[in-house]
Amino acid sequence: MAQPAAASAAQVLVVDDEPDLRTLYELTLLREGYRVEAAGTLAEASLLLEQHRFDAVITDMRLPDGLGLELLQRMTMLQRPERCVVMTAYGSAENAVEALKAGAFDYLTKPVDLKQFRSVVASAIQECGTSSQRPAVAARPVANERGSANSALQRLVGESAPMRLVKERIAKVARSMAPVLVRGESGTGKELVARAIHACSHRAQGPFIAVNCSAIPETLLEAEFFGARKGSYTGATADREGYFQAARDGTLFLDEIGDLPLAMQSKLLRAIQERSVRAIGATQEESVDVRIVSATHKDLAADVQGGRFRQDLFYRLNVIEILVPPLRERREDLPVLCEALLARIARETGMAPPPLSAEVLAQLQAHPLPGNVRELENLLHRALALSDGTQLQVDFAPTTATSTGSAPAAPATSEPAASPIPASAAPAPAVAPSDLQAYLDQQEREILVKTLRETNFNRTAAAQRLGLSLRQIRYRIARLAIATPGSEDADEPAGT
């Protein structure tokens, strides 16, 4: 049923054994101005691939003489340039994940939404990279995307072997719609990797929406992710979009995905699988075309074993994994990292940084830097602030809150109204400066204990004073083993 068209039109191969569906797909694509060839079996599709070059291949997963996955694998083996879109039956999440891992550009769930079908095919053709088959007006945006991709990759400073692997991986995975899980220790630059994936993809002109999953109160998660209709809950005075709607045609970056509660994990799984969401208070679902990139510093596989993270969501998010190396595994990048960080700090503060001496660089090389690039940036910030303008000196020893010469502590009887601090909530003993995490925990503990005492252990008031959500302060109290006297929820509003 192929129709003559201009030589510049993109050519698409449709493979489906159901004649009615095949005709529907053909007519839809012909209306978009593409040239279309159709096949009902693997054998017919293979013959057409031998005879022609296409810009995109759309194939059903189940065919009379095999699986569409076999066609995809054959195309990969022959290094065919076409992007392949696989269609799977409703609820066949395992097939979709398998196809993406095998190199499919994207997948569609039957019954296929034609609007989504047209969008996915257009993206696959654009990604195929045949400039002669693209309209001339697309040249400038493509050039802009390339510049944006180069800029994003340049922000990943370093040419060590581990960083080259990360950049190569980014360039490769950006070409598909497969979900990506970015793993790495805190402070390694996982969000920079996610932004680079977006900038290198065909979605670079779309929005990049970053979400910190650990910072959203549990009661607001569904509204934040999926949106809400006016009047759907107290305080909903107007319709509002969720993160999925805001990221439409772009990338949704879910940072600290391991902190999502189990109830929200199941809702997120369905949204990712079906590519549709229902806002709170809405009666109909709406399609959302987003690329999911998530990140975590946790061992999600261990959380799956421990029942803290859904196994099906883990496999859905972890189609492609990128491991960001800690700074200790790429020490050779330290000089260029320091230069880049100092240049950025100088731009932000308006201060011209002194030259980085070999002595200071040697000191940084010898420091463990457990906080990775974030800790390095903090050290350089402090060094520049304390610099005399001629020489940069890094101070590794953190200043403690209980320094000599401070006002003497008031006697215990001077605060009769305050609740006595439990022994388990007393400040932790001093730690060695090199143990950064222990030191930071100690400082955080002292601040929390002080604020809790000042608010008579009212956690809601303490959270407001510290600029935290109730969920965040609960987490910190539990993590730091701070005991609080009495009923800690009695003073908090219902529903928190």
C-alpha positions in Angstrom: 0.0 0.0 0.0 3.0 2.2 -0.4 2.2 5.6 -1.9 4.5 7.7 -4.2 6.0 10.7 -2.5 8.7 13.2 -2.8 12.2 11.9 -2.8 13.0 13.8 0.3 10.2 12.1 2.4 11.3 9.8 5.1 10.6 6.1 4.6 9.1 3.8 7.3 8.7 0.1 7.4 5.6 -1.2 9.3 5.6 -4.9 10.4 2.3 -6.3 11.8 0.4 -9.5 11.1 -3.0 -7.9 11.6 -4.2 -6.4 8.3 -6.6 -3.9 9.8 -3.9 -2.5 12.2 -1.3 -2.5 9.5 -3.6 -0.4 7.3 -4.3 2.0 10.1 -0.6 2.5 10.7 0.1 3.0 7.0 -2.7 5.6 6.6 -1.6 7.5 9.7 2.0 7.7 8.4 1.0 8.5 4.8 -1.0 11.5 6.1 2.2 12.6 7.8 4.0 12.7 4.5 6.1 9.6 4.9 6.7 6.8 2.4 5.5 3.5 3.8 6.3 -0.2 3.2 4.5 -2.9 5.1 5.1 -6.5 6.0 3.1 -9.2 7.8 5.9 -11.5 8.8 9.6 -11.5 9.8 10.5 -13.1 6.5 8.8 -10.3 4.5 10.3 -7.6 6.7 13.8 -9.1 6.3 13.4 -9.1 2.5 12.4 -5.5 2.5 15.3 -4.5 4.7 17.7 -6.2 2.2 16.2 -4.2 -0.6 15.7 -0.8 0.9 17.1 1.6 3.5 14.5 3.0 5.9 14.5 5.8 8.5 12.4 3.9 11.0 11.1 0.4 11.5 7.9 -0.2 13.5 7.3 -3.8 14.4 4.9 -5.8 16.5 6.5 -8.0 19.1 4.6 -11.2 18.2 4.6 -12.2 14.5 3.5 -15.5 12.9 7.1 -16.7 12.2 8.9 -15.3 15.3 9.3 -12.2 17.5 9.9 -8.6 16.5 12.8 -8.8 18.9 14.6 -11.1 16.4 14.2 -8.4 13.7 15.7 -5.8 16.1 18.6 -8.1 17.0 19.3 -8.8 13.3 19.3 -5.1 12.5 21.7 -4.5 15.4 24.0 -7.3 14.2 24.1 -5.8 10.7 24.6 -2.3 12.2 21.6 -0.9 10.4 21.1 2.8 11.0 17.3 2.6 11.3 15.7 3.3 14.7 13.4 0.5 15.6 10.1 1.0 17.6 8.5 -2.1 19.1 4.8 -2.5 19.8 3.8 -4.7 22.8 0.5 -5.9 24.1 -1.1 -4.0 27.0 0.6 -4.9 30.3 3.6 -6.7 28.7 6.1 -4.6 30.6 8.8 -7.3 30.5 8.7 -7.3 26.7 9.1 -3.6 26.6 12.1 -3.6 28.9 13.6 -6.5 26.9 13.2 -4.6 23.7 14.8 -1.4 25.1 17.8 -3.4 26.5 18.2 -5.0 23.0 18.6 -1.5 21.5 15.0 -0.5 20.5 14.6 3.3 20.2 11.3 3.2 21.9 8.2 1.0 22.5 4.4 1.5 22.1 1.7 -0.3 24.1 -1.3 -1.7 22.2 -3.9 -0.5 21.7 -1.7 2.3 20.2 -2.6 5.9 20.8 -2.2 7.4 17.3 -1.1 10.8 18.6 1.7 9.1 20.6 2.4 6.8 17.5 3.0 9.9 15.3 5.2 11.5 17.9 7.4 8.4 18.5 7.8 7.8 14.8 8.8 11.5 14.2 11.4 11.2 17.0 12.8 8.0 15.6 13.2 9.5 12.1 14.8 12.6 13.6 17.2 10.5 15.6 18.1 8.4 12.5 20.2 11.5 11.4 19.5 11.6 7.7 19.7 15.3 7.2 18.7 15.0 3.5 15.3 13.8 4.6 14.6 16.6 7.1 13.0 19.9 6.2 15.5 22.7 5.8 13.9 24.6 8.7 15.1 21.9 11.1 18.8 22.8 10.4 19.1 25.6 13.0 17.4 23.7 15.9 19.6 20.7 15.2 22.7 22.9 15.3 21.5 24.3 18.6 21.0 20.9 20.0 24.5 19.9 19.0 26.0 22.9 20.8 23.9 22.2 23.9 25.1 18.6 23.9 28.7 19.7 23.7 28.2 22.2 26.5 26.6 19.6 28.7 29.4 17.1 28.1 32.0 19.8 28.8 30.5 20.3 32.3 31.5 16.7 33.0 35.1 17.8 33.6 37.9 15.2 33.3 39.5 12.9 30.7 40.4 10.0 33.0 39.4 6.5 31.8 36.3 6.3 34.1 35.1 9.7 32.9 35.6 8.9 29.2 33.5 5.7 29.7 30.7 7.8 31.3 30.7 10.3 28.4 30.7 7.5 25.8 27.9 5.8 27.6 25.9 9.1 27.7 26.3 9.6 23.9 25.2 6.1 23.3 22.1 5.9 25.6 20.9 9.4 24.6 19.9 8.0 21.2 17.0 5.9 22.6 14.0 6.4 24.9 15.2 3.7 27.3 15.0 4.7 31.0 18.4 5.3 32.6 19.4 4.8 36.2 22.4 6.9 37.2 24.2 5.5 40.3 27.0 7.0 42.3 28.0 8.4 45.7 26.7 11.7 46.9 28.5 14.6 45.3 29.8 12.8 42.2 27.6 14.8 39.8 24.7 12.5 39.0 22.4 15.4 37.9 25.1 16.7 35.5 25.0 13.3 33.9 21.2 13.4 33.6 21.4 16.8 32.0 24.0 15.6 29.6 21.8 12.7 28.6 18.9 15.2 27.9 21.1 17.6 26.0 22.5 14.8 23.8 19.1 13.4 23.0 16.5 14.4 20.3 14.6 15.9 23.3 17.1 18.6 23.9 14.7 21.3 22.9 12.1 20.1 25.4 12.0 20.7 29.1 14.3 19.1 31.7 12.5 18.8 35.0 14.5 17.7 38.0 12.7 16.4 41.0 14.3 15.6 44.4 12.1 12.7 45.5 13.3 12.8 49.1 12.3 16.5 49.6 8.6 16.1 48.9 6.2 15.3 51.8 4.5 12.0 51.3 1.0 13.5 51.4 1.8 15.7 48.4 3.7 13.2 46.2 0.7 12.3 44.0 -0.3 15.9 43.4 3.3 16.9 42.7 3.9 14.1 40.2 0.5 13.9 38.4 -1.1 17.3 39.0 -4.5 18.1 40.6 -7.8 19.6 39.5 -9.4 22.6 41.1 -11.3 21.7 44.3 -9.9 18.1 44.4 -8.5 18.8 47.9 -8.5 21.6 50.4 -6.4 24.5 49.1 -6.6 23.4 45.4 -7.9 26.7 44.1 -6.9 26.1 40.5 -5.9 23.3 38.1 -2.2 22.6 38.4 0.2 20.5 36.4 2.4 17.8 37.8 6.0 17.0 37.0 5.0 14.5 34.3 2.9 17.2 32.5 5.6 19.8 32.9 8.2 17.4 31.4 6.1 16.6 28.3 8.3 16.1 25.2 11.3 16.4 27.4 13.1 14.6 30.3 11.9 13.9 33.8 14.9 13.5 36.2 13.9 11.7 39.4 16.8 12.3 41.9 17.0 10.1 45.0 14.5 7.7 43.6 15.2 5.2 46.4 13.5 7.5 48.9 10.1 7.2 47.3 7.5 5.4 49.6 6.2 2.0 48.4 2.7 3.3 47.7 4.0 6.0 45.4 6.4 3.5 43.7 3.4 1.5 42.4 1.7 4.7 41.0 5.0 5.8 39.4 5.4 2.3 37.8 2.0 2.5 36.1 2.6 6.0 34.8 5.9 4.9 33.3 4.5 1.7 31.8 1.3 3.2 30.3 2.7 6.7 29.6 -0.4 8.3 31.0 -1.3 9.9 34.3 -4.5 10.9 36.0 -4.4 14.1 38.0 -6.1 14.1 41.4 -9.8 14.9 40.9 -9.7 14.1 37.1 -11.9 11.4 35.6 -9.7 10.8 32.5 -6.1 9.9 32.0 -3.9 12.0 29.8 -1.0 10.8 27.7 2.4 12.1 28.6 5.5 11.7 26.4 8.5 11.9 28.8 11.9 10.3 29.0 12.7 9.0 32.5 16.2 9.4 34.0 16.5 8.5 37.7 19.4 8.6 40.2 20.4 7.2 43.5 23.3 6.8 45.9 21.7 3.7 47.4 22.1 0.1 46.5 18.6 -0.4 45.0 19.2 -4.1 44.4 19.7 -4.5 48.2 16.6 -2.4 48.9 14.6 -4.7 46.5 15.8 -7.8 48.5 14.9 -6.0 51.8 11.4 -5.2 50.5 12.0 -1.4 50.5 11.9 -1.0 46.8 9.6 -2.6 44.2 11.3 -5.2 42.1 9.2 -4.4 39.0 9.9 -0.7 39.3 13.6 -1.4 39.7 13.8 -3.4 36.5 11.7 -0.7 34.7 14.1 2.1 35.8 17.3 0.1 35.4 17.1 -0.6 31.7 20.4 1.2 31.2 22.7 2.0 34.1 25.4 4.6 34.3 27.8 4.4 37.2 29.4 7.8 38.0 32.9 7.1 39.5 33.9 8.7 42.9 36.6 11.2 42.9 39.1 8.8 44.5 38.9 6.7 41.4 39.8 9.6 39.0 42.5 11.5 40.9 44.2 12.5 37.6 41.1 14.7 36.9 41.8 16.8 40.0 43.9 19.6 38.4 41.3 20.4 35.6 38.5 20.0 38.1 40.0 22.5 40.4 40.5 25.0 37.6 37.0 24.6 36.3 35.5 24.9 39.8 37.6 28.0 40.7 36.6 29.6 37.4 32.9 29.0 38.2 33.3 30.2 41.8 35.0 33.4 40.5 32.2 34.1 38.1 29.6 33.7 40.9 31.4 35.7 43.5 33.2 38.3 41.3 36.5 37.5 42.9 39.6 36.7 40.8 41.1 33.5 42.1 44.8 33.3 42.8 46.8 30.7 40.9 46.5 27.1 42.1 50.0 26.2 43.3 51.6 22.8 43.1 51.7 22.6 46.8 48.0 23.2 47.3 47.3 20.7 44.5 49.4 18.1 46.3 47.5 18.7 49.5 44.2 18.2 47.7 45.6 15.0 46.1 46.5 13.7 49.5 43.1 14.5 51.1 40.5 11.7 51.0 37.6 13.9 49.7 34.9 11.5 50.7 32.3 14.1 49.7 33.6 13.9 46.1 33.3 16.9 43.8 30.8 18.7 46.1 33.3 18.6 49.0 36.1 19.8 46.6 33.9 22.7 45.6 33.2 23.6 49.2 36.9 23.5 50.0 37.8 25.8 47.1 34.9 28.2 48.0 36.4 28.5 51.5 39.9 28.8 50.2 38.9 31.6 47.9 37.0 33.4 50.6 39.9 33.2 53.0 42.5 34.0 50.4 44.7 37.2 50.7 44.5 37.6 46.9 48.0 36.4 46.2 48.0 32.8 47.3 45.4 30.1 47.6 45.5 28.2 50.9 43.1 25.3 51.6 42.0 24.8 55.2 41.1 21.2 55.7 40.3 21.5 59.4 36.7 22.3 60.0 35.9 24.9 62.6 33.8 23.5 65.5 30.9 25.2 67.1 32.5 25.0 70.6 35.6 27.1 70.0 37.8 28.4 72.8 37.0 32.0 73.8 33.2 31.7 73.3 30.8 32.7 76.0 30.8 30.4 79.0 28.0 27.9 79.0 25.1 28.8 81.2 24.4 26.5 84.2 21.8 23.8 83.8 19.5 25.6 86.2 19.4 28.7 84.0 16.8 27.1 81.7 14.1 25.7 84.0 11.4 25.9 81.3 13.3 23.7 78.8 12.8 20.0 78.8 15.9 18.1 80.0 17.8 16.7 77.0 17.9 12.9 77.0 21.3 11.3 77.4 21.0 9.7 73.9 20.4 13.2 72.4 23.5 14.8 73.9 26.1 16.1 71.4 28.3 13.4 70.0 32.0 13.4 70.9 34.4 15.3 68.7 35.7 13.4 65.6 38.8 13.5 63.6 38.7 16.2 60.9 39.4 13.7 58.2 36.2 11.8 59.0 34.0 14.3 57.1 30.7 12.3 57.3 31.0 11.8 61.1 31.8 15.5 61.5 28.8 16.6 59.4 26.6 14.2 61.3 27.8 15.7 64.6 27.2 19.2 63.5 23.7 18.3 62.1 22.9 16.5 65.4 23.9 19.5 67.5 21.8 21.9 65.4 18.8 19.6 65.6 19.1 19.1 69.3 19.4 22.8 70.0 16.4 23.7 67.8 14.3 20.9 69.4 15.1 22.2 72.8 14.3 25.8 71.8 10.9 24.6 70.5 10.2 22.4 73.5 10.6 19.3 71.2 7.8 20.4 68.9 9.0 18.9 65.7 6.6 20.9 63.5 7.9 24.2 64.9 11.5 22.9 64.7 11.1 21.9 61.0 9.7 25.3 60.2 12.5 27.1 61.9 15.1 25.0 60.0 13.3 25.3 56.7 12.6 21.5 56.5 9.5 19.5 55.9 8.1 17.4 58.7 9.1 14.3 56.7 12.6 15.5 56.4 13.1 16.3 60.1 11.5 13.0 61.1 14.0 11.2 58.8 17.0 13.2 60.3 15.9 12.5 63.9 15.6 8.8 63.2 18.9 8.6 61.3 20.8 10.4 64.0 19.1 8.5 66.8 17.9 11.6 68.6 15.5 10.6 71.4 12.6 13.0 72.0 10.6 13.0 75.2 6.9 12.6 75.4 4.4 12.1 72.6 6.1 13.7 69.6 3.0 13.8 67.4 0.6 15.4 69.8 1.5 18.9 68.8 1.4 18.2 65.0 -1.6 18.8 62.8 -3.6 15.8 61.5 -2.7 14.4 58.2 1.1 15.0 58.3 
